[in-house]
């Protein structure tokens, strides 16, 4: 007569993977929630506001405002050939 342990079916790999992914997702959500509540949002917004007054917009650099940079035309055919 077979033992009760032998007659039980093994869990499927899909079910185990799904349970593992759900557990990891839940723990990640809890960790992200715990981390975001530890920040001083008003202090960080005041700091960002103070820093942004001193630093120019990073999208526009001084070289884009010059005429020489705007007048430059790149010609891919003028590149020297590789050897």
SEVOMI-219592 format. One record per atom (N, C-alpha, C, O): x, y, z. Coordinates in pm, whole numbers, padded with zeros to 5 digits, always signed. Layout:
BEGIN
XYZ/...
This chain:
BEGIN
+00084-00117+00000/+00000+00000+00000/+00089+00124+00000/+00178+00136+00084/+00065+00217-00094/+00151+00335-00101/+00126+00429+00016/+00017+00434+00073/+00228+00500+00047/+00222+00597+00156/+00140+00719+00113/+00128+00746-00006/+00084+00792+00210/+00007+00913+00177/+00094+01019+00111/+00047+01098+00029/+00221+01021+00147/+00313+01120+00090/+00335+01095-00059/+00356+01189-00136/+00332+00971-00098/+00355+00937-00238/+00236+00973-00327/+00255+00998-00446/+00116+00974-00273/-00002+00998-00355/-00031+01147-00376/-00111+01182-00463/+00033+01233-00299/+00010+01376-00318/+00077+01423-00448/+00187+01379-00482/+00010+01511-00517/+00065+01563-00643/+00164+01675-00611/+00145+01752-00516/+00266+01682-00691/+00363+01790-00675/+00301+01921-00722/+00223+01921-00817/+00334+02032-00658/+00279+02160-00705/+00336+02194-00842/+00452+02165-00873/+00254+02256-00922/+00300+02290-01056/+00397+02407-01050/+00391+02489-00958/+00483+02415-01147/+00582+02522-01151/+00515+02656-01178/+00563+02760-01132/+00405+02654-01251/+00333+02778-01279/+00270+02834-01152/+00276+02954-01128/+00212+02749-01072/+00152+02794-00946/+00257+02848-00848/+00236+02950-00783/+00368+02778-00839/+00475+02822-00750/+00534+02956-00797/+00564+03043-00716/+00550+02971-00927/+00603+03095-00982/+00506+03210-00957/+00548+03321-00921/+00379+03186-00975/+00278+03289-00953/+00276+03333-00807/+00271+03452-00778/+00280+03237-00715/+00282+03270-00572/+00408+03349-00535/+00401+03444-00457/+00522+03310-00592/+00646+03380-00564/+00642+03523-00616/+00685+03616-00548/+00591+03541-00737/+00581+03675-00796/+00487+03764-00716/+00515+03882-00696/+00375+03709-00670/+00282+03786-00589/+00344+03825-00455/+00325+03937-00408/+00419+03734-00394/+00484+03765-00266/+00590+03872-00284/+00598+03964-00202/+00670+03862-00389/+00774+03961-00414/+00711+04096-00446/+00759+04200-00399/+00605+04097-00524/+00536+04222-00556/+00479+04289-00433/+00488+04410-00418/+00418+04209-00344/+00360+04264-00222/+00470+04321-00132/+00454+04430-00076/+00580+04248-00117/+00690+04297-00035/+00754+04422-00094/+00795+04511-00020/+00762+04431-00226/+00817+04550-00292/+00726+04670-00269/+00774+04781-00245/+00597+04649-00276/+00501+04756-00251/+00511+04805-00107/+00509+04926-00082/+00523+04714-00014/+00538+04753+00127/+00668+04829+00149/+00670+04928+00223/+00777+04785+00088/+00906+04854+00104/+00903+04993+00043/+00955+05088+00102/+00842+05008-00073/+00833+05140-00136/+00747+05234-00054/+00779+05352-00040/+00638+05183+00002/+00551+05264+00087/+00626+05307+00213/+00613+05422+00255/+00702+05217+00272/+00778+05249+00392/+00886+05353+00362/+00909+05444+00442/+00952+05340+00248/+01058+05435+00213/+01003+05575+00184/+01065+05674+00223/+00891+05585+00116/+00839+05716+00079/+00783+05792+00197/+00780+05915+00195/+00739+05724+00300/+00688+05795+00417/+00799+05849+00505/+00772+05927+00596/+00922+05810+00480/+01033+05859+00560/+01091+05990+00511/+01176+06048+00579/+01047+06041+00396/+01102+06164+00340/+01027+06286+00391/+00906+06281+00413/+01100+06396+00409/+01040+06524+00444/+01005+06595+00314/+01090+06659+00254/+00881+06583+00271/+00840+06635+00141/+00846+06788+00136/+00886+06843+00034/+00807+06856+00241/+00811+07003+00238/+00955+07053+00236/+00986+07149+00167/+01041+06987+00312/+01183+07026+00311/+01248+07001+00176/+01327+07082+00128/+01213+06888+00115/+01270+06857-00016/+01220+06953-00123/+01297+06991-00211/+01093+06993-00116/+01042+07088-00216/+01105+07226-00197/+01131+07295-00296/+01129+07267-00072/+01197+07395-00050/+01340+07390-00101/+01388+07487-00160/+01409+07279-00080/+01546+07264-00129/+01550+07266-00281/+01637+07331-00340/+01458+07196-00346/+01454+07195-00493/+01424+07333-00548/+01478+07372-00651/+01338+07407-00481/+01305+07542-00525/+01426+07635-00512/+01451+07716-00600/+01499+07623-00403/+01617+07708-00382/+01728+07676-00482/+01796+07766-00531/+01746+07548-00511/+01852+07508-00604/+01816+07548-00747/+01904+07587-00824/+01689+07538-00782/+01649+07567-00920/+01663+07716-00954/+01673+07751-01072/+01665+07801-00855/+01685+07944-00883/+01828+07973-00927/+01851+08064-01006/+01923+07897-00876/+02065+07923-00904/+02116+07852-01029/+02213+07898-01089/+02053+07743-01068/+02101+07664-01182/+02013+07693-01304/+01890+07689-01293/+02074+07723-01418/+01992+07747-01538/+01926+07618-01586/+01959+07508-01541/+01832+07634-01676/+01759+07520-01731/+01857+07425-01800/+01929+07469-01890/+01862+07298-01762/+01961+07208-01821/+01931+07171-01967/+02019+07119-02036/+01811+07197-02013/+01777+07162-02151/+01840+07262-02248/+01884+07223-02356/+01845+07388-02211/+01901+07491-02297/+02041+07527-02248/+02056+07579-02137/+02140+07500-02329/+02276+07536-02292/+02315+07662-02368/+02247+07704-02461/+02424+07722-02327/+02469+07846-02390/+02511+07824-02534/+02498+07916-02615/+02561+07706-02569/+02608+07683-02705/+02494+07682-02806/+02515+07712-02923/+02373+07649-02763/+02260+07650-02855/+02216+07792-02889/+02154+07815-02993/+02249+07885-02803/+02207+08022-02826/+02305+08096-02918/+02271+08202-02972/+02425+08043-02937/+02524+08108-03024/+02490+08085-03170/+02426+07985-03206/+02532+08176-03254/+02505+08162-03397/+02588+08050-03461/+02541+07981-03551/+02711+08034-03415/+02796+07933-03478/+02739+07792-03459/+02749+07709-03549/+02681+07766-03345/+02624+07633-03322/+02497+07614-03405/+02471+07504-03454/+02418+07719-03420/+02295+07709-03497/+02319+07702-03647/+02238+07646-03721/+02433+07758-03692/+02462+07761-03835/+02537+07637-03882/+02558+07620-04002/+02578+07551-03791/+02653+07432-03828/+02560+07331-03894/+02454+07297-03841/+02603+07283-04010/+02527+07180-04081/+02614+07055-04088/+02727+07060-04136/+02562+06945-04043/+02637+06820-04044/+02608+06746-04174/+02492+06722-04208/+02713+06710-04243/+02701+06637-04369/+02763+06499-04351/+02886+06490-04339/+02685+06392-04347/+02743+06260-04325/+02829+06212-04442/+02912+06123-04425/+02811+06270-04559/+02892+06230-04672/+03033+06288-04666/+03124+06240-04734/+03052+06393-04585/+03182+06456-04576/+03275+06387-04477/+03390+06428-04463/+03229+06285-04410/+03311+06213-04313/+03419+06133-04386/+03393+06078-04493/+03538+06126-04330/+03642+06044-04391/+03606+05896-04378/+03541+05855-04281/+03649+05817-04475/+03619+05674-04473/+03709+05603-04373/+03824+05642-04351/+03654+05498-04313/+03734+05418-04220/+03826+05326-04296/+03795+05282-04407/+03937+05297-04237/+04033+05207-04302/+04033+05074-04236/+04108+04985-04277/
